[in-house]
Amino acid sequence: QQQVKQSPQSLIVQKGGISIINCAYENTAFDYFPWYQQFPGKGPALLIAIRPDVSEKKEGRFTISFNKSAKQFSLHIMDSQPGDSATYFCAASMNSGYSTLTFGKGTMLLVSP
Amino acid sequence: GAVVSQHPSRVICKSGTSVKIECRSLDFQATTMFWYRQFPKQSLMLMATSNEGSKATYEQGVEKDKFLINHASLTLSTLTVTSAHPEDSSFYICSAEYVGRTNEKLFFGSGTQLSVL
């Protein structure tokens, strides 16, 4: 059973455009929702994270939108740059315990120059 | 931010041999480390949780005798793939939990690409 569903699987965006990646979860006990960025041959790195008490969090060009009732959250990358080309994973965990961290299947983003 | 070093980054071995992967927290002590496995273009799957000074907790379906985990110190956890076979070929990633005053609590190593011939 996949607890965190991520879409799309891949995404091509022109430089300067907006990249949007969506995730949906099933377990209402999840209370921490991070997004990770992974470059080829490297481990993931935390990009931005949100907790269910807020509906939106913005850090620079990256914004998470969170809809608790719909059990969905999304990542928006504004003014996308070629350097943003990477694989993005959404994840969710409960009680802030990383042993419960469940990852989505990932979205391969390509930002064309 | 905190740094997690994983070594080696790439290893090629013959079938039947054992391979040890090291995960070190360089500038912090990590009582808890995690080991993941990632197939090409797939997500990270948690294999086990490694706690310093105690036995690792393995996820369902992960053979503990196949994937030996040792967390003997607060800065080092090792994963040994015993009697490796081609189906064990994968990208293995560790992470360490940082207990401190930062927003980011989980730091990942750069991964180890294991190829078993």
Interface residues (C-beta under 8 A of the other chain):
Chain A: G41 K42 G43 P44 A45 L46 A49 F89 S96 Y98 S99 L101 F103 G104 K105 G106 M108
Chain B: V4 Q6 S9 T32 F34 K41 Q42 S43 L44 M45 L46 T49 T57 I93 C94 S95 E97 N103 E104 K105 L106 F108 G109 S110 G111 Q113
